Amino acid sequence: MKNFISTFFACLVVCWIATFFFVGLIANNIWAIIIIVAFLLAVLITVFMNQESRIEELEKKIEQLLNKKQD
């Protein structure tokens, strides 16, 4: 829980700073909002997909190690 709170506050500070600098661009242009949201979603999806593939690779390596250990 401690890690989550610190991460949450760090994200809150970054969002506040980004809002301070980019509020004029975002408020005047609907396309800017769409592009920013699409970018954030793409980053999140890419991170989760990469993490999933890394987990699958680790599972395969663990299975191989367990098979070698049993033999």
Predicted model as a PDB file, atoms N, CA, C, CB and O in Angstrom, pLDDT in the B-factor column:
MODEL        1                                                                  
ATOM      1  N   MET A   1       0.827  -1.197   0.000  1.00 66.00           N  
ATOM      2  CA  MET A   1       0.000   0.000   0.000  1.00 66.00           C  
ATOM      3  C   MET A   1       0.875   1.266   0.000  1.00 66.00           C  
ATOM      4  CB  MET A   1      -0.943  -0.005   1.220  1.00 66.00           C  
ATOM      5  O   MET A   1       0.518   2.273  -0.611  1.00 66.00           O  
ATOM      6  N   LYS A   2       2.008   1.203   0.683  1.00 70.00           N  
ATOM      7  CA  LYS A   2       2.900   2.355   0.751  1.00 70.00           C  
ATOM      8  C   LYS A   2       3.415   2.721  -0.642  1.00 70.00           C  
ATOM      9  CB  LYS A   2       4.078   2.068   1.698  1.00 70.00           C  
ATOM     10  O   LYS A   2       3.504   3.902  -0.978  1.00 70.00           O  
ATOM     11  N   ASN A   3       3.755   1.717  -1.452  1.00 73.00           N  
ATOM     12  CA  ASN A   3       4.227   1.975  -2.814  1.00 73.00           C  
ATOM     13  C   ASN A   3       3.143   2.605  -3.671  1.00 73.00           C  
ATOM     14  CB  ASN A   3       4.711   0.686  -3.460  1.00 73.00           C  
ATOM     15  O   ASN A   3       3.419   3.483  -4.488  1.00 73.00           O  
ATOM     16  N   PHE A   4       1.910   2.155  -3.484  1.00 73.00           N  
ATOM     17  CA  PHE A   4       0.804   2.711  -4.261  1.00 73.00           C  
ATOM     18  C   PHE A   4       0.599   4.184  -3.932  1.00 73.00           C  
ATOM     19  CB  PHE A   4      -0.486   1.924  -3.997  1.00 73.00           C  
ATOM     20  O   PHE A   4       0.427   5.002  -4.836  1.00 73.00           O  
ATOM     21  N   ILE A   5       0.614   4.526  -2.671  1.00 80.00           N  
ATOM     22  CA  ILE A   5       0.389   5.922  -2.262  1.00 80.00           C  
ATOM     23  C   ILE A   5       1.482   6.827  -2.825  1.00 80.00           C  
ATOM     24  CB  ILE A   5       0.343   6.039  -0.717  1.00 80.00           C  
ATOM     25  O   ILE A   5       1.188   7.907  -3.337  1.00 80.00           O  
ATOM     26  N   SER A   6       2.724   6.401  -2.735  1.00 79.00           N  
ATOM     27  CA  SER A   6       3.809   7.243  -3.263  1.00 79.00           C  
ATOM     28  C   SER A   6       3.705   7.377  -4.781  1.00 79.00           C  
ATOM     29  CB  SER A   6       5.185   6.656  -2.879  1.00 79.00           C  
ATOM     30  O   SER A   6       3.949   8.455  -5.323  1.00 79.00           O  
ATOM     31  N   THR A   7       3.347   6.297  -5.468  1.00 73.00           N  
ATOM     32  CA  THR A   7       3.166   6.361  -6.921  1.00 73.00           C  
ATOM     33  C   THR A   7       1.998   7.261  -7.280  1.00 73.00           C  
ATOM     34  CB  THR A   7       2.945   4.959  -7.501  1.00 73.00           C  
ATOM     35  O   THR A   7       2.080   8.047  -8.224  1.00 73.00           O  
ATOM     36  N   PHE A   8       0.911   7.149  -6.528  1.00 77.00           N  
ATOM     37  CA  PHE A   8      -0.267   7.984  -6.777  1.00 77.00           C  
ATOM     38  C   PHE A   8       0.072   9.465  -6.632  1.00 77.00           C  
ATOM     39  CB  PHE A   8      -1.405   7.607  -5.814  1.00 77.00           C  
ATOM     40  O   PHE A   8      -0.313  10.273  -7.477  1.00 77.00           O  
ATOM     41  N   PHE A   9       0.786   9.827  -5.572  1.00 81.00           N  
ATOM     42  CA  PHE A   9       1.128  11.235  -5.372  1.00 81.00           C  
ATOM     43  C   PHE A   9       2.113  11.734  -6.425  1.00 81.00           C  
ATOM     44  CB  PHE A   9       1.712  11.442  -3.979  1.00 81.00           C  
ATOM     45  O   PHE A   9       2.039  12.892  -6.837  1.00 81.00           O  
ATOM     46  N   ALA A  10       3.028  10.882  -6.864  1.00 80.00           N  
ATOM     47  CA  ALA A  10       3.946  11.281  -7.930  1.00 80.00           C  
ATOM     48  C   ALA A  10       3.175  11.539  -9.219  1.00 80.00           C  
ATOM     49  CB  ALA A  10       5.023  10.199  -8.155  1.00 80.00           C  
ATOM     50  O   ALA A  10       3.438  12.519  -9.917  1.00 80.00           O  
ATOM     51  N   CYS A  11       2.224  10.662  -9.537  1.00 75.00           N  
ATOM     52  CA  CYS A  11       1.390  10.861 -10.730  1.00 75.00           C  
ATOM     53  C   CYS A  11       0.545  12.124 -10.601  1.00 75.00           C  
ATOM     54  CB  CYS A  11       0.480   9.642 -10.961  1.00 75.00           C  
ATOM     55  O   CYS A  11       0.359  12.857 -11.572  1.00 75.00           O  
ATOM     56  N   LEU A  12       0.044  12.368  -9.416  1.00 80.00           N  
ATOM     57  CA  LEU A  12      -0.763  13.565  -9.176  1.00 80.00           C  
ATOM     58  C   LEU A  12       0.057  14.829  -9.421  1.00 80.00           C  
ATOM     59  CB  LEU A  12      -1.316  13.563  -7.740  1.00 80.00           C  
ATOM     60  O   LEU A  12      -0.437  15.778 -10.029  1.00 80.00           O  
ATOM     61  N   VAL A  13       1.288  14.848  -8.959  1.00 84.00           N  
ATOM     62  CA  VAL A  13       2.154  16.011  -9.158  1.00 84.00           C  
ATOM     63  C   VAL A  13       2.476  16.188 -10.639  1.00 84.00           C  
ATOM     64  CB  VAL A  13       3.455  15.866  -8.340  1.00 84.00           C  
ATOM     65  O   VAL A  13       2.439  17.307 -11.150  1.00 84.00           O  
ATOM     66  N   VAL A  14       2.791  15.098 -11.328  1.00 79.00           N  
ATOM     67  CA  VAL A  14       3.099  15.184 -12.759  1.00 79.00           C  
ATOM     68  C   VAL A  14       1.889  15.687 -13.541  1.00 79.00           C  
ATOM     69  CB  VAL A  14       3.547  13.813 -13.300  1.00 79.00           C  
ATOM     70  O   VAL A  14       2.030  16.524 -14.433  1.00 79.00           O  
ATOM     71  N   CYS A  15       0.703  15.181 -13.211  1.00 78.00           N  
ATOM     72  CA  CYS A  15      -0.518  15.640 -13.890  1.00 78.00           C  
ATOM     73  C   CYS A  15      -0.782  17.116 -13.607  1.00 78.00           C  
ATOM     74  CB  CYS A  15      -1.729  14.797 -13.450  1.00 78.00           C  
ATOM     75  O   CYS A  15      -1.199  17.853 -14.501  1.00 78.00           O  
ATOM     76  N   TRP A  16      -0.546  17.546 -12.386  1.00 80.00           N  
ATOM     77  CA  TRP A  16      -0.761  18.946 -12.053  1.00 80.00           C  
ATOM     78  C   TRP A  16       0.190  19.839 -12.853  1.00 80.00           C  
ATOM     79  CB  TRP A  16      -0.571  19.174 -10.544  1.00 80.00           C  
ATOM     80  O   TRP A  16      -0.222  20.877 -13.372  1.00 80.00           O  
ATOM     81  N   ILE A  17       1.448  19.442 -12.952  1.00 80.00           N  
ATOM     82  CA  ILE A  17       2.429  20.228 -13.715  1.00 80.00           C  
ATOM     83  C   ILE A  17       2.062  20.244 -15.195  1.00 80.00           C  
ATOM     84  CB  ILE A  17       3.856  19.656 -13.525  1.00 80.00           C  
ATOM     85  O   ILE A  17       2.129  21.292 -15.837  1.00 80.00           O  
ATOM     86  N   ALA A  18       1.672  19.091 -15.746  1.00 77.00           N  
ATOM     87  CA  ALA A  18       1.287  19.025 -17.156  1.00 77.00           C  
ATOM     88  C   ALA A  18       0.054  19.885 -17.416  1.00 77.00           C  
ATOM     89  CB  ALA A  18       1.018  17.569 -17.575  1.00 77.00           C  
ATOM     90  O   ALA A  18      -0.027  20.565 -18.439  1.00 77.00           O  
ATOM     91  N   THR A  19      -0.891  19.856 -16.507  1.00 76.00           N  
ATOM     92  CA  THR A  19      -2.092  20.679 -16.659  1.00 76.00           C  
ATOM     93  C   THR A  19      -1.735  22.160 -16.623  1.00 76.00           C  
ATOM     94  CB  THR A  19      -3.116  20.353 -15.556  1.00 76.00           C  
ATOM     95  O   THR A  19      -2.284  22.954 -17.387  1.00 76.00           O  
ATOM     96  N   PHE A  20      -0.828  22.526 -15.748  1.00 78.00           N  
ATOM     97  CA  PHE A  20      -0.421  23.916 -15.635  1.00 78.00           C  
ATOM     98  C   PHE A  20       0.177  24.427 -16.950  1.00 78.00           C  
ATOM     99  CB  PHE A  20       0.587  24.077 -14.496  1.00 78.00           C  
ATOM    100  O   PHE A  20      -0.101  25.552 -17.365  1.00 78.00           O  
ATOM    101  N   PHE A  21       0.998  23.598 -17.603  1.00 76.00           N  
ATOM    102  CA  PHE A  21       1.668  24.035 -18.820  1.00 76.00           C  
ATOM    103  C   PHE A  21       0.818  23.885 -20.081  1.00 76.00           C  
ATOM    104  CB  PHE A  21       2.936  23.269 -18.988  1.00 76.00           C  
ATOM    105  O   PHE A  21       0.948  24.688 -21.005  1.00 76.00           O  
ATOM    106  N   PHE A  22      -0.044  22.878 -20.136  1.00 75.00           N  
ATOM    107  CA  PHE A  22      -0.754  22.566 -21.373  1.00 75.00           C  
ATOM    108  C   PHE A  22      -2.251  22.858 -21.335  1.00 75.00           C  
ATOM    109  CB  PHE A  22      -0.552  21.136 -21.703  1.00 75.00           C  
ATOM    110  O   PHE A  22      -2.961  22.479 -22.266  1.00 75.00           O  
ATOM    111  N   VAL A  23      -2.752  23.514 -20.301  1.00 76.00           N  
ATOM    112  CA  VAL A  23      -4.190  23.748 -20.205  1.00 76.00           C  
ATOM    113  C   VAL A  23      -4.690  24.654 -21.332  1.00 76.00           C  
ATOM    114  CB  VAL A  23      -4.531  24.363 -18.851  1.00 76.00           C  
ATOM    115  O   VAL A  23      -5.819  24.484 -21.790  1.00 76.00           O  
ATOM    116  N   GLY A  24      -3.897  25.590 -21.780  1.00 72.00           N  
ATOM    117  CA  GLY A  24      -4.309  26.474 -22.871  1.00 72.00           C  
ATOM    118  C   GLY A  24      -4.479  25.722 -24.172  1.00 72.00           C  
ATOM    119  O   GLY A  24      -5.449  25.944 -24.898  1.00 72.00           O  
ATOM    120  N   LEU A  25      -3.559  24.845 -24.472  1.00 69.00           N  
ATOM    121  CA  LEU A  25      -3.638  24.047 -25.699  1.00 69.00           C  
ATOM    122  C   LEU A  25      -4.816  23.087 -25.644  1.00 69.00           C  
ATOM    123  CB  LEU A  25      -2.334  23.268 -25.922  1.00 69.00           C  
ATOM    124  O   LEU A  25      -5.561  22.944 -26.614  1.00 69.00           O  
ATOM    125  N   ILE A  26      -4.976  22.437 -24.508  1.00 67.00           N  
ATOM    126  CA  ILE A  26      -6.021  21.423 -24.383  1.00 67.00           C  
ATOM    127  C   ILE A  26      -7.411  22.058 -24.385  1.00 67.00           C  
ATOM    128  CB  ILE A  26      -5.819  20.607 -23.102  1.00 67.00           C  
ATOM    129  O   ILE A  26      -8.330  21.526 -25.008  1.00 67.00           O  
ATOM    130  N   ALA A  27      -7.572  23.175 -23.704  1.00 70.00           N  
ATOM    131  CA  ALA A  27      -8.883  23.809 -23.592  1.00 70.00           C  
ATOM    132  C   ALA A  27      -9.375  24.353 -24.924  1.00 70.00           C  
ATOM    133  CB  ALA A  27      -8.834  24.925 -22.573  1.00 70.00           C  
ATOM    134  O   ALA A  27     -10.582  24.407 -25.158  1.00 70.00           O  
ATOM    135  N   ASN A  28      -8.477  24.752 -25.788  1.00 75.00           N  
ATOM    136  CA  ASN A  28      -8.873  25.369 -27.054  1.00 75.00           C  
ATOM    137  C   ASN A  28      -9.008  24.376 -28.203  1.00 75.00           C  
ATOM    138  CB  ASN A  28      -7.880  26.421 -27.428  1.00 75.00           C  
ATOM    139  O   ASN A  28      -9.550  24.724 -29.252  1.00 75.00           O  
ATOM    140  N   ASN A  29      -8.532  23.164 -28.030  1.00 77.00           N  
ATOM    141  CA  ASN A  29      -8.484  22.253 -29.155  1.00 77.00           C  
ATOM    142  C   ASN A  29      -8.940  20.853 -28.743  1.00 77.00           C  
ATOM    143  CB  ASN A  29      -7.074  22.205 -29.737  1.00 77.00           C  
ATOM    144  O   ASN A  29      -8.261  20.185 -27.963  1.00 77.00           O  
ATOM    145  N   ILE A  30     -10.079  20.408 -29.260  1.00 76.00           N  
ATOM    146  CA  ILE A  30     -10.607  19.093 -28.927  1.00 76.00           C  
ATOM    147  C   ILE A  30      -9.701  17.995 -29.464  1.00 76.00           C  
ATOM    148  CB  ILE A  30     -12.022  18.929 -29.481  1.00 76.00           C  
ATOM    149  O   ILE A  30      -9.622  16.918 -28.873  1.00 76.00           O  
ATOM    150  N   TRP A  31      -9.012  18.251 -30.581  1.00 77.00           N  
ATOM    151  CA  TRP A  31      -8.117  17.236 -31.144  1.00 77.00           C  
ATOM    152  C   TRP A  31      -6.924  16.993 -30.231  1.00 77.00           C  
ATOM    153  CB  TRP A  31      -7.634  17.658 -32.536  1.00 77.00           C  
ATOM    154  O   TRP A  31      -6.410  15.877 -30.165  1.00 77.00           O  
ATOM    155  N   ALA A  32      -6.485  18.017 -29.535  1.00 75.00           N  
ATOM    156  CA  ALA A  32      -5.374  17.843 -28.594  1.00 75.00           C  
ATOM    157  C   ALA A  32      -5.782  16.902 -27.462  1.00 75.00           C  
ATOM    158  CB  ALA A  32      -4.925  19.210 -28.021  1.00 75.00           C  
ATOM    159  O   ALA A  32      -4.989  16.062 -27.036  1.00 75.00           O  
ATOM    160  N   ILE A  33      -6.997  17.040 -26.981  1.00 74.00           N  
ATOM    161  CA  ILE A  33      -7.492  16.156 -25.929  1.00 74.00           C  
ATOM    162  C   ILE A  33      -7.549  14.720 -26.429  1.00 74.00           C  
ATOM    163  CB  ILE A  33      -8.880  16.610 -25.447  1.00 74.00           C  
ATOM    164  O   ILE A  33      -7.120  13.800 -25.733  1.00 74.00           O  
ATOM    165  N   ILE A  34      -8.074  14.529 -27.626  1.00 75.00           N  
ATOM    166  CA  ILE A  34      -8.189  13.188 -28.195  1.00 75.00           C  
ATOM    167  C   ILE A  34      -6.810  12.567 -28.388  1.00 75.00           C  
ATOM    168  CB  ILE A  34      -8.945  13.232 -29.534  1.00 75.00           C  
ATOM    169  O   ILE A  34      -6.611  11.390 -28.084  1.00 75.00           O  
ATOM    170  N   ILE A  35      -5.870  13.340 -28.885  1.00 77.00           N  
ATOM    171  CA  ILE A  35      -4.515  12.824 -29.128  1.00 77.00           C  
ATOM    172  C   ILE A  35      -3.834  12.465 -27.813  1.00 77.00           C  
ATOM    173  CB  ILE A  35      -3.667  13.860 -29.898  1.00 77.00           C  
ATOM    174  O   ILE A  35      -3.185  11.422 -27.726  1.00 77.00           O  
ATOM    175  N   ILE A  36      -3.966  13.293 -26.802  1.00 77.00           N  
ATOM    176  CA  ILE A  36      -3.337  13.013 -25.507  1.00 77.00           C  
ATOM    177  C   ILE A  36      -3.923  11.762 -24.868  1.00 77.00           C  
ATOM    178  CB  ILE A  36      -3.504  14.207 -24.562  1.00 77.00           C  
ATOM    179  O   ILE A  36      -3.183  10.920 -24.360  1.00 77.00           O  
ATOM    180  N   VAL A  37      -5.236  11.635 -24.890  1.00 77.00           N  
ATOM    181  CA  VAL A  37      -5.883  10.445 -24.310  1.00 77.00           C  
ATOM    182  C   VAL A  37      -5.479   9.193 -25.087  1.00 77.00           C  
ATOM    183  CB  VAL A  37      -7.432  10.603 -24.312  1.00 77.00           C  
ATOM    184  O   VAL A  37      -5.182   8.161 -24.486  1.00 77.00           O  
ATOM    185  N   ALA A  38      -5.467   9.277 -26.415  1.00 82.00           N  
ATOM    186  CA  ALA A  38      -5.068   8.130 -27.232  1.00 82.00           C  
ATOM    187  C   ALA A  38      -3.612   7.750 -26.956  1.00 82.00           C  
ATOM    188  CB  ALA A  38      -5.262   8.442 -28.731  1.00 82.00           C  
ATOM    189  O   ALA A  38      -3.282   6.565 -26.896  1.00 82.00           O  
ATOM    190  N   PHE A  39      -2.755   8.732 -26.789  1.00 84.00           N  
ATOM    191  CA  PHE A  39      -1.351   8.464 -26.487  1.00 84.00           C  
ATOM    192  C   PHE A  39      -1.203   7.755 -25.147  1.00 84.00           C  
ATOM    193  CB  PHE A  39      -0.551   9.766 -26.482  1.00 84.00           C  
ATOM    194  O   PHE A  39      -0.471   6.772 -25.037  1.00 84.00           O  
ATOM    195  N   LEU A  40      -1.892   8.250 -24.140  1.00 80.00           N  
ATOM    196  CA  LEU A  40      -1.816   7.631 -22.813  1.00 80.00           C  
ATOM    197  C   LEU A  40      -2.342   6.198 -22.828  1.00 80.00           C  
ATOM    198  CB  LEU A  40      -2.602   8.461 -21.799  1.00 80.00           C  
ATOM    199  O   LEU A  40      -1.751   5.310 -22.213  1.00 80.00           O  
ATOM    200  N   LEU A  41      -3.446   5.976 -23.526  1.00 83.00           N  
ATOM    201  CA  LEU A  41      -3.975   4.623 -23.633  1.00 83.00           C  
ATOM    202  C   LEU A  41      -3.003   3.703 -24.372  1.00 83.00           C  
ATOM    203  CB  LEU A  41      -5.326   4.641 -24.343  1.00 83.00           C  
ATOM    204  O   LEU A  41      -2.810   2.554 -23.976  1.00 83.00           O  
ATOM    205  N   ALA A  42      -2.403   4.203 -25.429  1.00 87.00           N  
ATOM    206  CA  ALA A  42      -1.443   3.392 -26.187  1.00 87.00           C  
ATOM    207  C   ALA A  42      -0.230   3.032 -25.325  1.00 87.00           C  
ATOM    208  CB  ALA A  42      -0.987   4.144 -27.456  1.00 87.00           C  
ATOM    209  O   ALA A  42       0.266   1.907 -25.391  1.00 87.00           O  
ATOM    210  N   VAL A  43       0.238   3.965 -24.533  1.00 84.00           N  
ATOM    211  CA  VAL A  43       1.369   3.687 -23.649  1.00 84.00           C  
ATOM    212  C   VAL A  43       0.993   2.618 -22.629  1.00 84.00           C  
ATOM    213  CB  VAL A  43       1.829   4.972 -22.933  1.00 84.00           C  
ATOM    214  O   VAL A  43       1.751   1.670 -22.423  1.00 84.00           O  
ATOM    215  N   LEU A  44      -0.155   2.757 -21.995  1.00 81.00           N  
ATOM    216  CA  LEU A  44      -0.592   1.773 -21.003  1.00 81.00           C  
ATOM    217  C   LEU A  44      -0.765   0.386 -21.612  1.00 81.00           C  
ATOM    218  CB  LEU A  44      -1.898   2.218 -20.366  1.00 81.00           C  
ATOM    219  O   LEU A  44      -0.317  -0.606 -21.036  1.00 81.00           O  
ATOM    220  N   ILE A  45      -1.401   0.315 -22.754  1.00 86.00           N  
ATOM    221  CA  ILE A  45      -1.635  -0.973 -23.404  1.00 86.00           C  
ATOM    222  C   ILE A  45      -0.306  -1.613 -23.803  1.00 86.00           C  
ATOM    223  CB  ILE A  45      -2.544  -0.800 -24.642  1.00 86.00           C  
ATOM    224  O   ILE A  45      -0.123  -2.818 -23.628  1.00 86.00           O  
ATOM    225  N   THR A  46       0.617  -0.820 -24.335  1.00 86.00           N  
ATOM    226  CA  THR A  46       1.919  -1.345 -24.733  1.00 86.00           C  
ATOM    227  C   THR A  46       2.690  -1.873 -23.533  1.00 86.00           C  
ATOM    228  CB  THR A  46       2.732  -0.268 -25.445  1.00 86.00           C  
ATOM    229  O   THR A  46       3.309  -2.935 -23.611  1.00 86.00           O  
ATOM    230  N   VAL A  47       2.660  -1.153 -22.439  1.00 85.00           N  
ATOM    231  CA  VAL A  47       3.359  -1.597 -21.235  1.00 85.00           C  
ATOM    232  C   VAL A  47       2.784  -2.920 -20.739  1.00 85.00           C  
ATOM    233  CB  VAL A  47       3.267  -0.528 -20.131  1.00 85.00           C  
ATOM    234  O   VAL A  47       3.536  -3.836 -20.405  1.00 85.00           O  
ATOM    235  N   PHE A  48       1.464  -3.026 -20.690  1.00 85.00           N  
ATOM    236  CA  PHE A  48       0.844  -4.266 -20.219  1.00 85.00           C  
ATOM    237  C   PHE A  48       1.120  -5.431 -21.160  1.00 85.00           C  
ATOM    238  CB  PHE A  48      -0.657  -4.077 -20.064  1.00 85.00           C  
ATOM    239  O   PHE A  48       1.341  -6.551 -20.699  1.00 85.00           O  
ATOM    240  N   MET A  49       1.113  -5.195 -22.451  1.00 85.00           N  
ATOM    241  CA  MET A  49       1.389  -6.265 -23.411  1.00 85.00           C  
ATOM    242  C   MET A  49       2.837  -6.746 -23.293  1.00 85.00           C  
ATOM    243  CB  MET A  49       1.106  -5.785 -24.846  1.00 85.00           C  
ATOM    244  O   MET A  49       3.101  -7.947 -23.339  1.00 85.00           O  
ATOM    245  N   ASN A  50       3.766  -5.810 -23.141  1.00 86.00           N  
ATOM    246  CA  ASN A  50       5.172  -6.187 -22.979  1.00 86.00           C  
ATOM    247  C   ASN A  50       5.389  -6.953 -21.681  1.00 86.00           C  
ATOM    248  CB  ASN A  50       6.066  -4.945 -23.010  1.00 86.00           C  
ATOM    249  O   ASN A  50       6.154  -7.916 -21.640  1.00 86.00           O  
ATOM    250  N   GLN A  51       4.724  -6.528 -20.643  1.00 91.00           N  
ATOM    251  CA  GLN A  51       4.861  -7.214 -19.365  1.00 91.00           C  
ATOM    252  C   GLN A  51       4.278  -8.624 -19.451  1.00 91.00           C  
ATOM    253  CB  GLN A  51       4.170  -6.414 -18.246  1.00 91.00           C  
ATOM    254  O   GLN A  51       4.838  -9.563 -18.885  1.00 91.00           O  
ATOM    255  N   GLU A  52       3.166  -8.775 -20.151  1.00 89.00           N  
ATOM    256  CA  GLU A  52       2.566 -10.092 -20.307  1.00 89.00           C  
ATOM    257  C   GLU A  52       3.503 -11.035 -21.061  1.00 89.00           C  
ATOM    258  CB  GLU A  52       1.227  -9.981 -21.036  1.00 89.00           C  
ATOM    259  O   GLU A  52       3.648 -12.196 -20.678  1.00 89.00           O  
ATOM    260  N   SER A  53       4.134 -10.551 -22.119  1.00 88.00           N  
ATOM    261  CA  SER A  53       5.048 -11.404 -22.877  1.00 88.00           C  
ATOM    262  C   SER A  53       6.274 -11.766 -22.042  1.00 88.00           C  
ATOM    263  CB  SER A  53       5.479 -10.708 -24.175  1.00 88.00           C  
ATOM    264  O   SER A  53       6.782 -12.882 -22.151  1.00 88.00           O  
ATOM    265  N   ARG A  54       6.752 -10.849 -21.219  1.00 92.00           N  
ATOM    266  CA  ARG A  54       7.890 -11.145 -20.350  1.00 92.00           C  
ATOM    267  C   ARG A  54       7.517 -12.188 -19.301  1.00 92.00           C  
ATOM    268  CB  ARG A  54       8.390  -9.865 -19.668  1.00 92.00           C  
ATOM    269  O   ARG A  54       8.328 -13.053 -18.972  1.00 92.00           O  
ATOM    270  N   ILE A  55       6.314 -12.112 -18.783  1.00 94.00           N  
ATOM    271  CA  ILE A  55       5.859 -13.099 -17.804  1.00 94.00           C  
ATOM    272  C   ILE A  55       5.765 -14.476 -18.446  1.00 94.00           C  
ATOM    273  CB  ILE A  55       4.494 -12.691 -17.212  1.00 94.00           C  
ATOM    274  O   ILE A  55       6.165 -15.471 -17.842  1.00 94.00           O  
ATOM    275  N   GLU A  56       5.241 -14.542 -19.666  1.00 93.00           N  
ATOM    276  CA  GLU A  56       5.153 -15.823 -20.371  1.00 93.00           C  
ATOM    277  C   GLU A  56       6.542 -16.413 -20.616  1.00 93.00           C  
ATOM    278  CB  GLU A  56       4.412 -15.648 -21.706  1.00 93.00           C  
ATOM    279  O   GLU A  56       6.735 -17.619 -20.463  1.00 93.00           O  
ATOM    280  N   GLU A  57       7.505 -15.578 -20.993  1.00 94.00           N  
ATOM    281  CA  GLU A  57       8.868 -16.054 -21.200  1.00 94.00           C  
ATOM    282  C   GLU A  57       9.465 -16.590 -19.900  1.00 94.00           C  
ATOM    283  CB  GLU A  57       9.744 -14.930 -21.760  1.00 94.00           C  
ATOM    284  O   GLU A  57      10.143 -17.617 -19.903  1.00 94.00           O  
ATOM    285  N   LEU A  58       9.216 -15.901 -18.802  1.00 94.00           N  
ATOM    286  CA  LEU A  58       9.717 -16.367 -17.517  1.00 94.00           C  
ATOM    287  C   LEU A  58       9.081 -17.693 -17.113  1.00 94.00           C  
ATOM    288  CB  LEU A  58       9.463 -15.321 -16.445  1.00 94.00           C  
ATOM    289  O   LEU A  58       9.755 -18.562 -16.559  1.00 94.00           O  
ATOM    290  N   GLU A  59       7.791 -17.853 -17.384  1.00 96.00           N  
ATOM    291  CA  GLU A  59       7.117 -19.117 -17.080  1.00 96.00           C  
ATOM    292  C   GLU A  59       7.743 -20.267 -17.869  1.00 96.00           C  
ATOM    293  CB  GLU A  59       5.611 -19.014 -17.392  1.00 96.00           C  
ATOM    294  O   GLU A  59       7.940 -21.356 -17.331  1.00 96.00           O  
ATOM    295  N   LYS A  60       8.052 -20.029 -19.132  1.00 95.00           N  
ATOM    296  CA  LYS A  60       8.686 -21.062 -19.953  1.00 95.00           C  
ATOM    297  C   LYS A  60      10.073 -21.414 -19.412  1.00 95.00           C  
ATOM    298  CB  LYS A  60       8.791 -20.595 -21.418  1.00 95.00           C  
ATOM    299  O   LYS A  60      10.440 -22.588 -19.356  1.00 95.00           O  
ATOM    300  N   LYS A  61      10.835 -20.407 -19.017  1.00 95.00           N  
ATOM    301  CA  LYS A  61      12.166 -20.663 -18.477  1.00 95.00           C  
ATOM    302  C   LYS A  61      12.085 -21.447 -17.170  1.00 95.00           C  
ATOM    303  CB  LYS A  61      12.913 -19.345 -18.258  1.00 95.00           C  
ATOM    304  O   LYS A  61      12.896 -22.343 -16.935  1.00 95.00           O  
ATOM    305  N   ILE A  62      11.125 -21.120 -16.328  1.00 94.00           N  
ATOM    306  CA  ILE A  62      10.956 -21.839 -15.066  1.00 94.00           C  
ATOM    307  C   ILE A  62      10.579 -23.285 -15.329  1.00 94.00           C  
ATOM    308  CB  ILE A  62       9.889 -21.163 -14.191  1.00 94.00           C  
ATOM    309  O   ILE A  62      11.089 -24.189 -14.667  1.00 94.00           O  
ATOM    310  N   GLU A  63       9.693 -23.513 -16.286  1.00 94.00           N  
ATOM    311  CA  GLU A  63       9.330 -24.888 -16.640  1.00 94.00           C  
ATOM    312  C   GLU A  63      10.541 -25.663 -17.129  1.00 94.00           C  
ATOM    313  CB  GLU A  63       8.237 -24.897 -17.712  1.00 94.00           C  
ATOM    314  O   GLU A  63      10.723 -26.821 -16.756  1.00 94.00           O  
ATOM    315  N   GLN A  64      11.366 -25.046 -17.951  1.00 94.00           N  
ATOM    316  CA  GLN A  64      12.576 -25.705 -18.450  1.00 94.00           C  
ATOM    317  C   GLN A  64      13.528 -26.032 -17.309  1.00 94.00           C  
ATOM    318  CB  GLN A  64      13.282 -24.819 -19.485  1.00 94.00           C  
ATOM    319  O   GLN A  64      14.102 -27.121 -17.273  1.00 94.00           O  
ATOM    320  N   LEU A  65      13.698 -25.100 -16.377  1.00 92.00           N  
ATOM    321  CA  LEU A  65      14.569 -25.348 -15.241  1.00 92.00           C  
ATOM    322  C   LEU A  65      14.031 -26.466 -14.360  1.00 92.00           C  
ATOM    323  CB  LEU A  65      14.740 -24.082 -14.428  1.00 92.00           C  
ATOM    324  O   LEU A  65      14.802 -27.296 -13.877  1.00 92.00           O  
ATOM    325  N   LEU A  66      12.726 -26.498 -14.146  1.00 92.00           N  
ATOM    326  CA  LEU A  66      12.136 -27.558 -13.339  1.00 92.00           C  
ATOM    327  C   LEU A  66      12.268 -28.911 -14.021  1.00 92.00           C  
ATOM    328  CB  LEU A  66      10.672 -27.255 -13.057  1.00 92.00           C  
ATOM    329  O   LEU A  66      12.502 -29.919 -13.355  1.00 92.00           O  
ATOM    330  N   ASN A  67      12.120 -28.945 -15.347  1.00 92.00           N  
ATOM    331  CA  ASN A  67      12.277 -30.188 -16.079  1.00 92.00           C  
ATOM    332  C   ASN A  67      13.725 -30.692 -16.010  1.00 92.00           C  
ATOM    333  CB  ASN A  67      11.849 -29.998 -17.534  1.00 92.00           C  
ATOM    334  O   ASN A  67      13.962 -31.892 -15.878  1.00 92.00           O  
ATOM    335  N   LYS A  68      14.683 -29.774 -16.098  1.00 88.00           N  
ATOM    336  CA  LYS A  68      16.097 -30.159 -16.000  1.00 88.00           C  
ATOM    337  C   LYS A  68      16.423 -30.669 -14.599  1.00 88.00           C  
ATOM    338  CB  LYS A  68      17.009 -28.967 -16.355  1.00 88.00           C  
ATOM    339  O   LYS A  68      17.198 -31.610 -14.426  1.00 88.00           O  
ATOM    340  N   LYS A  69      15.819 -30.034 -13.615  1.00 84.00           N  
ATOM    341  CA  LYS A  69      16.070 -30.436 -12.236  1.00 84.00           C  
ATOM    342  C   LYS A  69      15.502 -31.820 -11.947  1.00 84.00           C  
ATOM    343  CB  LYS A  69      15.474 -29.418 -11.273  1.00 84.00           C  
ATOM    344  O   LYS A  69      16.104 -32.592 -11.201  1.00 84.00           O  
ATOM    345  N   GLN A  70      14.358 -32.140 -12.527  1.00 85.00           N  
ATOM    346  CA  GLN A  70      13.729 -33.440 -12.325  1.00 85.00           C  
ATOM    347  C   GLN A  70      14.498 -34.550 -13.017  1.00 85.00           C  
ATOM    348  CB  GLN A  70      12.301 -33.416 -12.826  1.00 85.00           C  
ATOM    349  O   GLN A  70      14.503 -35.686 -12.542  1.00 85.00           O  
ATOM    350  N   ASP A  71      15.145 -34.244 -14.124  1.00 71.00           N  
ATOM    351  CA  ASP A  71      15.890 -35.267 -14.885  1.00 71.00           C  
ATOM    352  C   ASP A  71      17.213 -35.587 -14.293  1.00 71.00           C  
ATOM    353  CB  ASP A  71      16.093 -34.831 -16.289  1.00 71.00           C  
ATOM    354  O   ASP A  71      17.942 -36.424 -14.825  1.00 71.00           O  
TER     355      ASP A  71                                                      
ENDMDL                                                                          
END                                                                             
